[in-house]
Amino acid sequence: MTKPPAPKRHLPTSPFKAPVAPVPKHFALGDQVTHDMYGLGRVVGIEEGVAALVDFGSSQMRILSPYSKMTKL
């Protein structure tokens, strides 16, 4: 097994701008969301910064942060 490469660090002398970290997504109780795999749902529980419990109608799923496949509608 090989380790994934370490992220490259930004040098202060570089003429290029430092990469900007993406803003973390925040969800609240009752938000309607869509997930790439599970479809439409509603947030029914929040674990701050860790996970969101989402009701997709047929099932409830615990979606872990950083919520890359989930967007708020």
PyMOL Python script that loads the backbone (N, CA, C, O; Angstrom):
from pymol import cmd

cmd.read_pdbstr("""\
ATOM      1  N   MET A   1       0.832  -1.179   0.000  1.00  0.00           N
ATOM      2  CA  MET A   1       0.000   0.000   0.000  1.00  0.00           C
ATOM      3  C   MET A   1       0.875   1.239   0.000  1.00  0.00           C
ATOM      4  O   MET A   1       1.910   1.294   0.664  1.00  0.00           O
ATOM      5  N   THR A   2       0.444   2.213  -0.745  1.00  0.00           N
ATOM      6  CA  THR A   2       1.182   3.470  -0.785  1.00  0.00           C
ATOM      7  C   THR A   2       0.339   4.577  -0.177  1.00  0.00           C
ATOM      8  O   THR A   2      -0.890   4.550  -0.246  1.00  0.00           O
ATOM      9  N   LYS A   3       1.005   5.536   0.411  1.00  0.00           N
ATOM     10  CA  LYS A   3       0.321   6.680   1.008  1.00  0.00           C
ATOM     11  C   LYS A   3       0.001   7.688  -0.091  1.00  0.00           C
ATOM     12  O   LYS A   3       0.756   7.811  -1.055  1.00  0.00           O
ATOM     13  N   PRO A   4      -1.115   8.413   0.046  1.00  0.00           N
ATOM     14  CA  PRO A   4      -1.387   9.466  -0.925  1.00  0.00           C
ATOM     15  C   PRO A   4      -0.371  10.592  -0.756  1.00  0.00           C
ATOM     16  O   PRO A   4       0.147  10.800   0.341  1.00  0.00           O
ATOM     17  N   PRO A   5      -0.088  11.307  -1.820  1.00  0.00           N
ATOM     18  CA  PRO A   5       0.917  12.368  -1.713  1.00  0.00           C
ATOM     19  C   PRO A   5       0.436  13.471  -0.774  1.00  0.00           C
ATOM     20  O   PRO A   5      -0.754  13.781  -0.701  1.00  0.00           O
ATOM     21  N   ALA A   6       1.389  14.047  -0.065  1.00  0.00           N
ATOM     22  CA  ALA A   6       1.069  15.142   0.851  1.00  0.00           C
ATOM     23  C   ALA A   6       0.707  16.389   0.037  1.00  0.00           C
ATOM     24  O   ALA A   6       1.267  16.608  -1.037  1.00  0.00           O
ATOM     25  N   PRO A   7      -0.223  17.203   0.539  1.00  0.00           N
ATOM     26  CA  PRO A   7      -0.579  18.409  -0.199  1.00  0.00           C
ATOM     27  C   PRO A   7       0.606  19.367  -0.266  1.00  0.00           C
ATOM     28  O   PRO A   7       1.374  19.491   0.688  1.00  0.00           O
ATOM     29  N   LYS A   8       0.741  20.030  -1.389  1.00  0.00           N
ATOM     30  CA  LYS A   8       1.852  20.958  -1.564  1.00  0.00           C
ATOM     31  C   LYS A   8       1.573  22.226  -0.765  1.00  0.00           C
ATOM     32  O   LYS A   8       0.456  22.744  -0.763  1.00  0.00           O
ATOM     33  N   ARG A   9       2.604  22.713  -0.090  1.00  0.00           N
ATOM     34  CA  ARG A   9       2.415  23.922   0.703  1.00  0.00           C
ATOM     35  C   ARG A   9       2.718  25.146  -0.148  1.00  0.00           C
ATOM     36  O   ARG A   9       3.470  25.073  -1.120  1.00  0.00           O
ATOM     37  N   HIS A  10       2.127  26.265   0.228  1.00  0.00           N
ATOM     38  CA  HIS A  10       2.318  27.511  -0.501  1.00  0.00           C
ATOM     39  C   HIS A  10       3.555  28.218   0.038  1.00  0.00           C
ATOM     40  O   HIS A  10       3.673  28.428   1.245  1.00  0.00           O
ATOM     41  N   LEU A  11       4.467  28.582  -0.838  1.00  0.00           N
ATOM     42  CA  LEU A  11       5.671  29.300  -0.431  1.00  0.00           C
ATOM     43  C   LEU A  11       5.383  30.796  -0.396  1.00  0.00           C
ATOM     44  O   LEU A  11       4.741  31.314  -1.309  1.00  0.00           O
ATOM     45  N   PRO A  12       5.842  31.502   0.636  1.00  0.00           N
ATOM     46  CA  PRO A  12       5.571  32.942   0.719  1.00  0.00           C
ATOM     47  C   PRO A  12       6.180  33.738  -0.423  1.00  0.00           C
ATOM     48  O   PRO A  12       5.711  34.839  -0.714  1.00  0.00           O
ATOM     49  N   THR A  13       7.197  33.225  -1.071  1.00  0.00           N
ATOM     50  CA  THR A  13       7.846  33.937  -2.167  1.00  0.00           C
ATOM     51  C   THR A  13       7.217  33.628  -3.523  1.00  0.00           C
ATOM     52  O   THR A  13       7.666  34.147  -4.545  1.00  0.00           O
ATOM     53  N   SER A  14       6.201  32.804  -3.540  1.00  0.00           N
ATOM     54  CA  SER A  14       5.563  32.405  -4.787  1.00  0.00           C
ATOM     55  C   SER A  14       4.802  33.583  -5.406  1.00  0.00           C
ATOM     56  O   SER A  14       4.168  34.349  -4.680  1.00  0.00           O
ATOM     57  N   PRO A  15       4.853  33.740  -6.730  1.00  0.00           N
ATOM     58  CA  PRO A  15       4.094  34.806  -7.369  1.00  0.00           C
ATOM     59  C   PRO A  15       2.606  34.475  -7.512  1.00  0.00           C
ATOM     60  O   PRO A  15       1.821  35.333  -7.916  1.00  0.00           O
ATOM     61  N   PHE A  16       2.219  33.261  -7.189  1.00  0.00           N
ATOM     62  CA  PHE A  16       0.835  32.834  -7.304  1.00  0.00           C
ATOM     63  C   PHE A  16       0.136  32.972  -5.959  1.00  0.00           C
ATOM     64  O   PHE A  16       0.764  32.874  -4.905  1.00  0.00           O
ATOM     65  N   LYS A  17      -1.171  33.201  -6.009  1.00  0.00           N
ATOM     66  CA  LYS A  17      -1.936  33.343  -4.773  1.00  0.00           C
ATOM     67  C   LYS A  17      -2.086  31.992  -4.090  1.00  0.00           C
ATOM     68  O   LYS A  17      -2.113  30.948  -4.742  1.00  0.00           O
ATOM     69  N   ALA A  18      -2.182  32.031  -2.776  1.00  0.00           N
ATOM     70  CA  ALA A  18      -2.379  30.806  -2.005  1.00  0.00           C
ATOM     71  C   ALA A  18      -3.775  30.272  -2.284  1.00  0.00           C
ATOM     72  O   ALA A  18      -4.704  31.064  -2.439  1.00  0.00           O
ATOM     73  N   PRO A  19      -3.956  28.954  -2.352  1.00  0.00           N
ATOM     74  CA  PRO A  19      -5.294  28.394  -2.583  1.00  0.00           C
ATOM     75  C   PRO A  19      -6.208  28.731  -1.401  1.00  0.00           C
ATOM     76  O   PRO A  19      -5.784  28.719  -0.246  1.00  0.00           O
ATOM     77  N   VAL A  20      -7.452  29.026  -1.714  1.00  0.00           N
ATOM     78  CA  VAL A  20      -8.430  29.381  -0.697  1.00  0.00           C
ATOM     79  C   VAL A  20      -9.162  28.113  -0.264  1.00  0.00           C
ATOM     80  O   VAL A  20      -9.630  27.339  -1.098  1.00  0.00           O
ATOM     81  N   ALA A  21      -9.253  27.915   1.041  1.00  0.00           N
ATOM     82  CA  ALA A  21      -9.969  26.746   1.560  1.00  0.00           C
ATOM     83  C   ALA A  21     -11.464  26.951   1.352  1.00  0.00           C
ATOM     84  O   ALA A  21     -11.964  28.052   1.583  1.00  0.00           O
ATOM     85  N   PRO A  22     -12.199  25.916   0.919  1.00  0.00           N
ATOM     86  CA  PRO A  22     -13.643  26.074   0.710  1.00  0.00           C
ATOM     87  C   PRO A  22     -14.358  26.318   2.033  1.00  0.00           C
ATOM     88  O   PRO A  22     -13.959  25.796   3.075  1.00  0.00           O
ATOM     89  N   VAL A  23     -15.414  27.114   1.978  1.00  0.00           N
ATOM     90  CA  VAL A  23     -16.209  27.418   3.160  1.00  0.00           C
ATOM     91  C   VAL A  23     -17.014  26.176   3.530  1.00  0.00           C
ATOM     92  O   VAL A  23     -17.688  25.602   2.675  1.00  0.00           O
ATOM     93  N   PRO A  24     -16.953  25.751   4.797  1.00  0.00           N
ATOM     94  CA  PRO A  24     -17.716  24.560   5.177  1.00  0.00           C
ATOM     95  C   PRO A  24     -19.215  24.809   5.077  1.00  0.00           C
ATOM     96  O   PRO A  24     -19.691  25.910   5.356  1.00  0.00           O
ATOM     97  N   LYS A  25     -19.952  23.780   4.679  1.00  0.00           N
ATOM     98  CA  LYS A  25     -21.398  23.906   4.529  1.00  0.00           C
ATOM     99  C   LYS A  25     -22.061  23.759   5.891  1.00  0.00           C
ATOM    100  O   LYS A  25     -21.645  22.939   6.710  1.00  0.00           O
ATOM    101  N   HIS A  26     -23.097  24.563   6.125  1.00  0.00           N
ATOM    102  CA  HIS A  26     -23.849  24.496   7.375  1.00  0.00           C
ATOM    103  C   HIS A  26     -25.305  24.208   7.049  1.00  0.00           C
ATOM    104  O   HIS A  26     -25.886  24.819   6.152  1.00  0.00           O
ATOM    105  N   PHE A  27     -25.878  23.283   7.776  1.00  0.00           N
ATOM    106  CA  PHE A  27     -27.274  22.927   7.593  1.00  0.00           C
ATOM    107  C   PHE A  27     -28.008  23.116   8.909  1.00  0.00           C
ATOM    108  O   PHE A  27     -27.416  22.981   9.980  1.00  0.00           O
ATOM    109  N   ALA A  28     -29.292  23.427   8.832  1.00  0.00           N
ATOM    110  CA  ALA A  28     -30.125  23.604  10.017  1.00  0.00           C
ATOM    111  C   ALA A  28     -31.270  22.604   9.966  1.00  0.00           C
ATOM    112  O   ALA A  28     -31.568  22.037   8.915  1.00  0.00           O
ATOM    113  N   LEU A  29     -31.905  22.394  11.108  1.00  0.00           N
ATOM    114  CA  LEU A  29     -33.059  21.500  11.160  1.00  0.00           C
ATOM    115  C   LEU A  29     -34.145  22.005  10.221  1.00  0.00           C
ATOM    116  O   LEU A  29     -34.453  23.197  10.204  1.00  0.00           O
ATOM    117  N   GLY A  30     -34.721  21.101   9.444  1.00  0.00           N
ATOM    118  CA  GLY A  30     -35.799  21.456   8.534  1.00  0.00           C
ATOM    119  C   GLY A  30     -35.351  21.879   7.149  1.00  0.00           C
ATOM    120  O   GLY A  30     -36.195  22.071   6.273  1.00  0.00           O
ATOM    121  N   ASP A  31     -34.046  22.031   6.914  1.00  0.00           N
ATOM    122  CA  ASP A  31     -33.557  22.407   5.580  1.00  0.00           C
ATOM    123  C   ASP A  31     -33.863  21.298   4.583  1.00  0.00           C
ATOM    124  O   ASP A  31     -33.683  20.116   4.874  1.00  0.00           O
ATOM    125  N   GLN A  32     -34.326  21.697   3.406  1.00  0.00           N
ATOM    126  CA  GLN A  32     -34.484  20.731   2.322  1.00  0.00           C
ATOM    127  C   GLN A  32     -33.154  20.625   1.603  1.00  0.00           C
ATOM    128  O   GLN A  32     -32.518  21.634   1.298  1.00  0.00           O
ATOM    129  N   VAL A  33     -32.737  19.395   1.333  1.00  0.00           N
ATOM    130  CA  VAL A  33     -31.445  19.147   0.706  1.00  0.00           C
ATOM    131  C   VAL A  33     -31.600  18.140  -0.421  1.00  0.00           C
ATOM    132  O   VAL A  33     -32.596  17.423  -0.514  1.00  0.00           O
ATOM    133  N   THR A  34     -30.597  18.110  -1.265  1.00  0.00           N
ATOM    134  CA  THR A  34     -30.515  17.069  -2.286  1.00  0.00           C
ATOM    135  C   THR A  34     -29.149  16.420  -2.175  1.00  0.00           C
ATOM    136  O   THR A  34     -28.141  17.093  -1.960  1.00  0.00           O
ATOM    137  N   HIS A  35     -29.130  15.107  -2.323  1.00  0.00           N
ATOM    138  CA  HIS A  35     -27.895  14.329  -2.225  1.00  0.00           C
ATOM    139  C   HIS A  35     -27.696  13.626  -3.559  1.00  0.00           C
ATOM    140  O   HIS A  35     -28.653  13.144  -4.164  1.00  0.00           O
ATOM    141  N   ASP A  36     -26.446  13.570  -4.015  1.00  0.00           N
ATOM    142  CA  ASP A  36     -26.145  12.954  -5.310  1.00  0.00           C
ATOM    143  C   ASP A  36     -26.578  11.497  -5.384  1.00  0.00           C
ATOM    144  O   ASP A  36     -26.928  11.014  -6.461  1.00  0.00           O
ATOM    145  N   MET A  37     -26.559  10.791  -4.262  1.00  0.00           N
ATOM    146  CA  MET A  37     -26.857   9.366  -4.281  1.00  0.00           C
ATOM    147  C   MET A  37     -28.276   9.055  -3.793  1.00  0.00           C
ATOM    148  O   MET A  37     -28.923   8.156  -4.330  1.00  0.00           O
ATOM    149  N   TYR A  38     -28.773   9.790  -2.775  1.00  0.00           N
ATOM    150  CA  TYR A  38     -30.039   9.458  -2.144  1.00  0.00           C
ATOM    151  C   TYR A  38     -31.210  10.319  -2.610  1.00  0.00           C
ATOM    152  O   TYR A  38     -32.361   9.953  -2.371  1.00  0.00           O
ATOM    153  N   GLY A  39     -30.955  11.440  -3.262  1.00  0.00           N
ATOM    154  CA  GLY A  39     -32.027  12.285  -3.779  1.00  0.00           C
ATOM    155  C   GLY A  39     -32.454  13.369  -2.807  1.00  0.00           C
ATOM    156  O   GLY A  39     -31.643  13.890  -2.041  1.00  0.00           O
ATOM    157  N   LEU A  40     -33.767  13.709  -2.848  1.00  0.00           N
ATOM    158  CA  LEU A  40     -34.307  14.788  -2.024  1.00  0.00           C
ATOM    159  C   LEU A  40     -34.539  14.324  -0.600  1.00  0.00           C
ATOM    160  O   LEU A  40     -34.928  13.182  -0.357  1.00  0.00           O
ATOM    161  N   GLY A  41     -34.292  15.241   0.350  1.00  0.00           N
ATOM    162  CA  GLY A  41     -34.493  14.893   1.748  1.00  0.00           C
ATOM    163  C   GLY A  41     -34.635  16.140   2.594  1.00  0.00           C
ATOM    164  O   GLY A  41     -34.527  17.264   2.106  1.00  0.00           O
ATOM    165  N   ARG A  42     -34.884  15.913   3.891  1.00  0.00           N
ATOM    166  CA  ARG A  42     -35.022  17.007   4.856  1.00  0.00           C
ATOM    167  C   ARG A  42     -34.166  16.689   6.070  1.00  0.00           C
ATOM    168  O   ARG A  42     -34.175  15.563   6.567  1.00  0.00           O
ATOM    169  N   VAL A  43     -33.416  17.700   6.552  1.00  0.00           N
ATOM    170  CA  VAL A  43     -32.544  17.534   7.703  1.00  0.00           C
ATOM    171  C   VAL A  43     -33.400  17.399   8.958  1.00  0.00           C
ATOM    172  O   VAL A  43     -34.222  18.269   9.245  1.00  0.00           O
ATOM    173  N   VAL A  44     -33.210  16.307   9.710  1.00  0.00           N
ATOM    174  CA  VAL A  44     -33.986  16.070  10.933  1.00  0.00           C
ATOM    175  C   VAL A  44     -33.098  16.058  12.171  1.00  0.00           C
ATOM    176  O   VAL A  44     -33.606  16.015  13.291  1.00  0.00           O
ATOM    177  N   GLY A  45     -31.786  16.096  11.989  1.00  0.00           N
ATOM    178  CA  GLY A  45     -30.876  16.120  13.127  1.00  0.00           C
ATOM    179  C   GLY A  45     -29.517  16.650  12.718  1.00  0.00           C
ATOM    180  O   GLY A  45     -29.091  16.479  11.575  1.00  0.00           O
ATOM    181  N   ILE A  46     -28.827  17.304  13.667  1.00  0.00           N
ATOM    182  CA  ILE A  46     -27.512  17.884  13.389  1.00  0.00           C
ATOM    183  C   ILE A  46     -26.550  17.492  14.508  1.00  0.00           C
ATOM    184  O   ILE A  46     -26.891  17.579  15.688  1.00  0.00           O
ATOM    185  N   GLU A  47     -25.362  17.065  14.135  1.00  0.00           N
ATOM    186  CA  GLU A  47     -24.240  16.908  15.058  1.00  0.00           C
ATOM    187  C   GLU A  47     -23.218  17.933  14.581  1.00  0.00           C
ATOM    188  O   GLU A  47     -22.552  17.711  13.569  1.00  0.00           O
ATOM    189  N   GLU A  48     -23.083  19.055  15.294  1.00  0.00           N
ATOM    190  CA  GLU A  48     -22.282  20.195  14.834  1.00  0.00           C
ATOM    191  C   GLU A  48     -20.900  19.787  14.343  1.00  0.00           C
ATOM    192  O   GLU A  48     -20.101  19.221  15.089  1.00  0.00           O
ATOM    193  N   GLY A  49     -20.633  20.084  13.074  1.00  0.00           N
ATOM    194  CA  GLY A  49     -19.336  19.839  12.475  1.00  0.00           C
ATOM    195  C   GLY A  49     -19.004  18.385  12.216  1.00  0.00           C
ATOM    196  O   GLY A  49     -17.919  18.082  11.719  1.00  0.00           O
ATOM    197  N   VAL A  50     -19.925  17.461  12.547  1.00  0.00           N
ATOM    198  CA  VAL A  50     -19.624  16.034  12.393  1.00  0.00           C
ATOM    199  C   VAL A  50     -20.515  15.385  11.348  1.00  0.00           C
ATOM    200  O   VAL A  50     -20.021  14.772  10.402  1.00  0.00           O
ATOM    201  N   ALA A  51     -21.838  15.518  11.515  1.00  0.00           N
ATOM    202  CA  ALA A  51     -22.762  14.824  10.625  1.00  0.00           C
ATOM    203  C   ALA A  51     -24.136  15.478  10.664  1.00  0.00           C
ATOM    204  O   ALA A  51     -24.447  16.271  11.553  1.00  0.00           O
ATOM    205  N   ALA A  52     -24.946  15.121   9.677  1.00  0.00           N
ATOM    206  CA  ALA A  52     -26.342  15.550   9.620  1.00  0.00           C
ATOM    207  C   ALA A  52     -27.195  14.311   9.389  1.00  0.00           C
ATOM    208  O   ALA A  52     -26.857  13.460   8.567  1.00  0.00           O
ATOM    209  N   LEU A  53     -28.299  14.216  10.115  1.00  0.00           N
ATOM    210  CA  LEU A  53     -29.248  13.122   9.933  1.00  0.00           C
ATOM    211  C   LEU A  53     -30.321  13.621   8.977  1.00  0.00           C
ATOM    212  O   LEU A  53     -31.009  14.601   9.261  1.00  0.00           O
ATOM    213  N   VAL A  54     -30.462  12.942   7.843  1.00  0.00           N
ATOM    214  CA  VAL A  54     -31.362  13.396   6.785  1.00  0.00           C
ATOM    215  C   VAL A  54     -32.403  12.323   6.504  1.00  0.00           C
ATOM    216  O   VAL A  54     -32.074  11.146   6.350  1.00  0.00           O
ATOM    217  N   ASP A  55     -33.676  12.748   6.438  1.00  0.00           N
ATOM    218  CA  ASP A  55     -34.787  11.853   6.117  1.00  0.00           C
ATOM    219  C   ASP A  55     -35.035  11.938   4.620  1.00  0.00           C
ATOM    220  O   ASP A  55     -35.420  12.991   4.111  1.00  0.00           O
ATOM    221  N   PHE A  56     -34.816  10.835   3.910  1.00  0.00           N
ATOM    222  CA  PHE A  56     -35.010  10.781   2.466  1.00  0.00           C
ATOM    223  C   PHE A  56     -36.328  10.107   2.103  1.00  0.00           C
ATOM    224  O   PHE A  56     -36.490   9.651   0.971  1.00  0.00           O
ATOM    225  N   GLY A  57     -37.260  10.037   3.029  1.00  0.00           N
ATOM    226  CA  GLY A  57     -38.549   9.426   2.760  1.00  0.00           C
ATOM    227  C   GLY A  57     -38.541   7.949   3.069  1.00  0.00           C
ATOM    228  O   GLY A  57     -39.189   7.514   4.021  1.00  0.00           O
ATOM    229  N   SER A  58     -37.827   7.171   2.289  1.00  0.00           N
ATOM    230  CA  SER A  58     -37.793   5.725   2.499  1.00  0.00           C
ATOM    231  C   SER A  58     -36.787   5.319   3.567  1.00  0.00           C
ATOM    232  O   SER A  58     -36.877   4.222   4.118  1.00  0.00           O
ATOM    233  N   SER A  59     -35.823   6.200   3.865  1.00  0.00           N
ATOM    234  CA  SER A  59     -34.812   5.877   4.873  1.00  0.00           C
ATOM    235  C   SER A  59     -34.219   7.153   5.454  1.00  0.00           C
ATOM    236  O   SER A  59     -34.310   8.225   4.858  1.00  0.00           O
ATOM    237  N   GLN A  60     -33.610   7.018   6.630  1.00  0.00           N
ATOM    238  CA  GLN A  60     -32.873   8.116   7.230  1.00  0.00           C
ATOM    239  C   GLN A  60     -31.397   7.771   7.165  1.00  0.00           C
ATOM    240  O   GLN A  60     -30.989   6.667   7.525  1.00  0.00           O
ATOM    241  N   MET A  61     -30.601   8.722   6.705  1.00  0.00           N
ATOM    242  CA  MET A  61     -29.167   8.493   6.553  1.00  0.00           C
ATOM    243  C   MET A  61     -28.396   9.524   7.354  1.00  0.00           C
ATOM    244  O   MET A  61     -28.805  10.679   7.464  1.00  0.00           O
ATOM    245  N   ARG A  62     -27.278   9.091   7.910  1.00  0.00           N
ATOM    246  CA  ARG A  62     -26.368   9.993   8.621  1.00  0.00           C
ATOM    247  C   ARG A  62     -25.275  10.371   7.623  1.00  0.00           C
ATOM    248  O   ARG A  62     -24.443   9.539   7.260  1.00  0.00           O
ATOM    249  N   ILE A  63     -25.282  11.630   7.183  1.00  0.00           N
ATOM    250  CA  ILE A  63     -24.329  12.112   6.186  1.00  0.00           C
ATOM    251  C   ILE A  63     -23.201  12.822   6.920  1.00  0.00           C
ATOM    252  O   ILE A  63     -23.439  13.766   7.674  1.00  0.00           O
ATOM    253  N   LEU A  64     -21.970  12.365   6.698  1.00  0.00           N
ATOM    254  CA  LEU A  64     -20.814  12.915   7.397  1.00  0.00           C
ATOM    255  C   LEU A  64     -20.303  14.179   6.736  1.00  0.00           C
ATOM    256  O   LEU A  64     -20.405  14.349   5.521  1.00  0.00           O
ATOM    257  N   SER A  65     -19.751  15.062   7.552  1.00  0.00           N
ATOM    258  CA  SER A  65     -19.115  16.279   7.068  1.00  0.00           C
ATOM    259  C   SER A  65     -17.906  15.879   6.243  1.00  0.00           C
ATOM    260  O   SER A  65     -17.262  14.896   6.610  1.00  0.00           O
ATOM    261  N   PRO A  66     -17.553  16.531   5.196  1.00  0.00           N
ATOM    262  CA  PRO A  66     -17.814  17.878   4.727  1.00  0.00           C
ATOM    263  C   PRO A  66     -18.977  17.999   3.754  1.00  0.00           C
ATOM    264  O   PRO A  66     -19.052  19.004   3.047  1.00  0.00           O
ATOM    265  N   TYR A  67     -19.862  17.059   3.677  1.00  0.00           N
ATOM    266  CA  TYR A  67     -21.087  17.120   2.878  1.00  0.00           C
ATOM    267  C   TYR A  67     -20.801  17.413   1.406  1.00  0.00           C
ATOM    268  O   TYR A  67     -21.493  18.229   0.796  1.00  0.00           O
ATOM    269  N   SER A  68     -19.809  16.772   0.837  1.00  0.00           N
ATOM    270  CA  SER A  68     -19.413  17.068  -0.543  1.00  0.00           C
ATOM    271  C   SER A  68     -20.486  16.706  -1.564  1.00  0.00           C
ATOM    272  O   SER A  68     -20.522  17.308  -2.638  1.00  0.00           O
ATOM    273  N   LYS A  69     -21.362  15.744  -1.271  1.00  0.00           N
ATOM    274  CA  LYS A  69     -22.377  15.325  -2.231  1.00  0.00           C
ATOM    275  C   LYS A  69     -23.761  15.851  -1.895  1.00  0.00           C
ATOM    276  O   LYS A  69     -24.743  15.435  -2.510  1.00  0.00           O
ATOM    277  N   MET A  70     -23.859  16.776  -0.913  1.00  0.00           N
ATOM    278  CA  MET A  70     -25.153  17.273  -0.472  1.00  0.00           C
ATOM    279  C   MET A  70     -25.200  18.791  -0.584  1.00  0.00           C
ATOM    280  O   MET A  70     -24.264  19.488  -0.191  1.00  0.00           O
ATOM    281  N   THR A  71     -26.315  19.292  -1.131  1.00  0.00           N
ATOM    282  CA  THR A  71     -26.491  20.746  -1.254  1.00  0.00           C
ATOM    283  C   THR A  71     -27.852  21.139  -0.717  1.00  0.00           C
ATOM    284  O   THR A  71     -28.800  20.355  -0.747  1.00  0.00           O
ATOM    285  N   LYS A  72     -27.934  22.372  -0.222  1.00  0.00           N
ATOM    286  CA  LYS A  72     -29.175  22.910   0.309  1.00  0.00           C
ATOM    287  C   LYS A  72     -30.009  23.460  -0.843  1.00  0.00           C
ATOM    288  O   LYS A  72     -29.476  24.077  -1.766  1.00  0.00           O
ATOM    289  N   LEU A  73     -31.325  23.231  -0.783  1.00  0.00           N
ATOM    290  CA  LEU A  73     -32.222  23.747  -1.816  1.00  0.00           C
ATOM    291  C   LEU A  73     -32.845  25.053  -1.382  1.00  0.00           C
ATOM    292  O   LEU A  73     -33.632  25.639  -2.125  1.00  0.00           O
TER     293      LEU A  73
END
""", "prot")
cmd.dss("prot")
cmd.show_as("cartoon", "prot")
cmd.util.cbc("prot")
cmd.orient("prot")
